């Protein structure tokens, strides 16, 4: 992209001041770990915070409600000036925005990508077994102390919560229907501009997964350390501790003080200590398999590796 400029509604946009790489989702598919891996490459820089939410929210008038809405307050959703400032100081070949809200709202984010980033942007999409993704989102909400009923109740109330403006973390079935979110991006930017990553492959074969990604991006294949865990999911061992930790996050001064005296790996260890891995119960497969059968078939046509890592929903 170089220093190419274009005129737009915000004046003259310098292409060097906006991302040319987008890691757009899906939520609970390993995007945080993958963003960390990308950020270790000498030719790639990922913005901090990794999710400024600009592309999904700019011009939408969207206001997030429900538990966890504080993560989408005015200080967390960036305007153009704050968003572009993060990238203007980057000198890397590829500058990455890793907001998973981007894929949640294609009706807003696609026009904004075309407007601010241009049509030659590269896009990475991470996928995961759809039922596993849905249940992981529920467990993550529970781990944050956001008690909003059982998983089944969440499915029953999902349409209502979407209408009410709850965040994407509560869209269990809706966001696991990958084809409905991805097809608009393929139509707008072309299949060759989008690289798909399976979370399961990244977990089991990270070097191979990154090699294929670097080839897509046109950068040197370098060895990346992916040994550290980040943003792991699970069921809280103690609901009281989960609620207490979530309440602490509401006080920026306390959060910043903790960050000054602890490392990210230490904080992740403490958070993970209160979590236990939990596979989706049988009733989850019984409930979602019929609804997501089309998604499994669509993903199998898109990525040949799906058959190796994902379950056959017809046998659930």
C-alpha positions in Angstrom: 0.0 0.0 0.0 2.9 2.3 0.6 2.0 6.0 1.2 -1.0 5.9 -1.2 -3.7 8.4 -0.2 -7.4 8.8 -1.1 -10.0 11.3 -0.4 -12.9 10.3 1.7 -15.6 11.4 4.2 -12.9 12.0 6.8 -10.6 13.9 4.5 -7.5 12.5 3.0 -6.8 8.9 4.2 -3.2 7.8 4.1 -3.0 4.1 3.4 0.1 4.0 5.6 -2.1 5.0 8.5 -4.6 2.2 8.3 -4.3 -1.6 8.5 -3.6 -3.7 5.4 -4.2 -7.0 7.3 -7.4 -7.9 9.1 -7.9 -10.9 11.5 -11.6 -10.7 11.7 -12.8 -13.7 13.7 -14.5 -15.8 14.7 -14.9 -15.2 18.4 -13.7 -18.1 20.6 -11.7 -19.6 17.7 -8.2 -18.8 18.9 -7.8 -15.3 17.4 -6.0 -13.9 20.5 -3.3 -16.7 20.4 -3.0 -16.3 16.6 -2.7 -12.6 16.8 0.1 -13.0 19.3 1.9 -15.4 16.9 1.5 -13.0 14.0 2.9 -10.1 16.1 6.1 -12.1 16.7 6.9 -12.0 13.0 9.3 -9.3 12.0 7.2 -8.1 9.1 3.9 -8.0 11.0 2.5 -5.7 13.7 -0.8 -6.2 15.5 -2.4 -3.2 17.1 -2.7 -2.8 20.8 -5.4 -3.3 21.9 -5.9 -5.9 19.3 -9.7 -5.2 19.0 -10.4 -1.4 18.6 -13.8 -2.3 17.0 -13.6 0.7 14.7 -14.6 -1.1 11.4 -17.7 -2.8 13.0 -19.0 0.3 14.8 -18.0 3.4 12.8 -21.2 5.1 11.5 -23.5 2.4 12.8 -24.9 4.1 15.9 -24.6 0.7 17.6 -24.8 0.6 21.4 -24.0 -2.7 23.1 -26.3 -3.8 26.0 -26.3 -6.7 28.4 -23.7 -8.4 30.5 -20.2 -7.5 29.4 -21.3 -4.3 27.6 -18.5 -2.4 29.4 -16.0 -3.9 26.9 -17.7 -1.8 24.2 -17.9 1.5 26.0 -16.7 4.8 24.5 -13.2 4.2 25.7 -13.0 0.8 24.1 -14.5 1.5 20.7 -12.1 3.7 18.8 -13.0 6.6 16.5 -11.0 7.2 13.3 -8.3 9.4 14.8 -7.5 7.0 17.6 -7.7 4.0 15.3 -5.5 5.4 12.6 -3.0 6.7 15.2 -2.2 3.1 16.2 -1.1 2.2 12.7 0.6 5.5 11.7 3.6 4.7 14.0 4.0 1.1 12.7 6.9 0.5 10.3 6.1 -3.2 9.5 5.1 -4.4 6.1 1.8 -5.7 7.4 -0.3 -3.8 10.0 -3.1 -5.9 11.5 -6.4 -5.0 13.2 -7.6 -8.2 15.0 -11.2 -7.1 16.0 -13.5 -10.1 15.9 -16.5 -7.8 15.9 -15.6 -7.1 12.3 -17.1 -10.4 11.1 -20.1 -10.1 13.4 -21.5 -7.1 11.6 -20.6 -7.4 7.9 -23.3 -4.9 6.9 -21.2 -2.2 8.7 -17.7 -3.5 8.5 -17.5 -4.3 4.8 -18.3 -0.7 3.7 -15.9 0.6 6.3 -13.1 -1.7 5.1 -13.7 -0.5 1.5 -13.8 3.1 2.6 -10.8 3.2 5.0 -8.6 0.2 4.0 -9.2 -0.2 0.3 -10.0 -3.3 -1.7 -6.6 -4.9 -1.6 -6.6 -5.6 2.1 -5.7 -9.2 3.2 -8.1 -11.0 5.5 -7.6 -13.9 7.9 -10.6 -15.9 9.3 -10.3 -18.5 12.0 -12.8 -21.3 12.2 -13.5 -23.9 14.8 -15.9 -26.9 15.1 -19.2 -24.8 15.2 -20.7 -26.6 18.2 -17.5 -26.4 20.1 -17.3 -22.6 19.3 -20.9 -22.1 20.5 -20.4 -23.8 23.8 -17.0 -22.2 24.3 -18.6 -18.8 24.1 -21.1 -19.8 26.8 -18.2 -21.0 29.0 -16.3 -17.8 28.5 -19.2 -15.7 29.6 -19.6 -17.9 32.7 -15.8 -17.5 33.4 -16.2 -13.8 33.4 -18.9 -13.9 36.0 -21.7 -12.9 33.6 -24.5 -15.1 34.8 -27.3 -15.0 32.2 -28.8 -18.5 32.5 -27.9 -21.9 31.1 -26.6 -22.6 27.7 -30.1 -23.8 26.5 -31.7 -20.7 27.9 -29.1 -18.7 26.0 -30.1 -20.4 22.8 -33.8 -19.8 23.4 -33.2 -16.1 24.2 -30.5 -15.5 21.5 -32.8 -13.9 18.9 -34.2 -11.6 21.6 -30.7 -10.7 22.8 -29.5 -9.8 19.3 -32.5 -7.5 18.9 -31.8 -6.0 22.3 -28.2 -5.3 21.3 -26.2 -7.7 23.4 -22.6 -8.4 22.4 -21.4 -11.0 19.9 -20.2 -13.2 22.8 -23.9 -14.2 23.4 -24.6 -15.2 19.8 -24.0 -18.9 20.3 -25.8 -20.4 17.3 -25.9 -17.3 15.1 -22.1 -16.8 14.9 -21.5 -20.5 14.5 -23.4 -20.3 11.2 -20.2 -19.3 9.6 -21.4 -19.1 6.0 -23.8 -16.3 6.7 -21.0 -14.0 8.0 -18.3 -15.1 5.6 -20.1 -15.1 2.2 -20.5 -11.3 2.2 -16.7 -10.9 2.6 -16.0 -13.4 -0.2 -18.4 -11.5 -2.5 -16.8 -8.1 -1.6 -13.1 -9.0 -1.6 -12.8 -12.3 -3.4 -11.8 -15.7 -2.2 -8.1 -15.2 -3.0 -8.0 -12.3 -0.5 -9.1 -14.4 2.4 -7.1 -17.1 4.2 -8.9 -19.6 6.5 -7.3 -21.1 9.6 -8.7 -23.9 11.6 -8.2 -23.5 15.3 -7.8 -27.2 15.8 -4.9 -27.3 13.2 -3.3 -24.3 14.8 -3.5 -26.0 18.2 -2.0 -29.4 17.0 0.2 -28.2 14.2 1.1 -24.6 14.8 4.2 -24.5 12.6 2.4 -25.9 9.6 -0.5 -23.6 10.1 1.7 -20.5 10.3 3.7 -21.6 7.3 0.6 -21.7 5.2 -0.5 -18.3 6.6 2.9 -16.6 5.9 2.8 -18.0 2.3 -0.6 -16.4 1.9 0.7 -13.1 3.3 3.8 -13.2 1.1 6.3 -12.9 4.0 9.3 -14.9 5.1 8.5 -18.2 6.8 10.1 -17.8 10.3 9.8 -20.0 13.4 7.4 -18.6 15.9 7.1 -19.7 19.6 3.5 -20.6 20.3 4.0 -22.5 23.5 2.2 -20.0 25.8 -1.5 -20.3 26.4 -3.7 -17.3 26.2 -7.4 -16.6 26.7 -8.2 -20.2 27.5 -11.8 -21.2 28.1 -13.5 -23.4 30.6 -16.1 -23.6 33.4 -15.3 -21.7 36.6 -14.4 -23.8 39.5 -15.6 -21.0 41.8 -18.4 -18.8 40.6 -17.6 -16.4 43.4 -14.0 -15.9 42.3 -15.2 -15.4 38.7 -17.6 -12.7 39.7 -15.0 -11.0 42.0 -12.4 -10.9 39.1 -15.0 -9.5 36.8 -15.8 -6.7 39.2 -12.1 -5.8 39.5 -12.0 -5.2 35.8 -14.5 -2.4 36.2 -11.9 -0.3 37.9 -9.2 0.9 35.5 -6.9 2.2 38.2 -6.8 -1.2 39.8 -6.4 -3.0 36.5 -3.5 -0.8 35.5 -1.8 -1.2 38.9 -2.0 -5.0 38.6 -0.6 -4.9 35.0 2.4 -2.9 36.2 3.5 -5.6 38.7 2.5 -8.7 36.8 3.2 -10.2 33.5 0.5 -11.2 31.0 1.5 -14.9 31.4 1.2 -14.6 35.2 -2.3 -13.1 34.9 -3.3 -15.8 32.4 -2.1 -18.4 34.8 -4.2 -17.0 37.7 -7.3 -16.8 35.5 -6.7 -20.3 34.2 -6.3 -21.7 37.7 -10.1 -21.1 38.3 -11.1 -22.8 35.1 -11.6 -26.5 34.2 -11.8 -27.7 30.6 -15.3 -29.0 29.8 -16.4 -30.6 26.5 -19.9 -29.8 25.3 -22.4 -32.2 26.9 -24.5 -34.6 24.7 -27.6 -32.4 24.9 -25.6 -29.6 23.2 -24.8 -31.7 20.2 -28.4 -33.0 20.1 -29.7 -29.4 20.1 -27.3 -27.8 17.6 -26.4 -30.6 15.2 -29.6 -30.3 13.1 -29.3 -26.5 13.0 -25.6 -26.4 12.0 -25.5 -29.3 9.6 -25.4 -26.9 6.6 -22.5 -25.1 8.2 -20.5 -28.3 8.5 -21.1 -29.1 4.9 -20.3 -25.6 3.7 -17.0 -25.6 5.7 -16.0 -29.0 4.4 -16.3 -27.7 0.8 -14.3 -24.6 1.8 -11.4 -26.3 3.7 -10.4 -29.9 3.1 -8.8 -30.1 6.6 -12.3 -29.9 8.2 -12.9 -33.6 7.8 -9.7 -34.3 9.8 -10.4 -32.1 12.7 -14.2 -31.6 13.0 -16.8 -34.2 14.0 -19.4 -35.5 11.6 -22.6 -33.9 12.8 -24.7 -36.7 11.3 -23.1 -39.1 13.9 -23.6 -36.8 16.9 
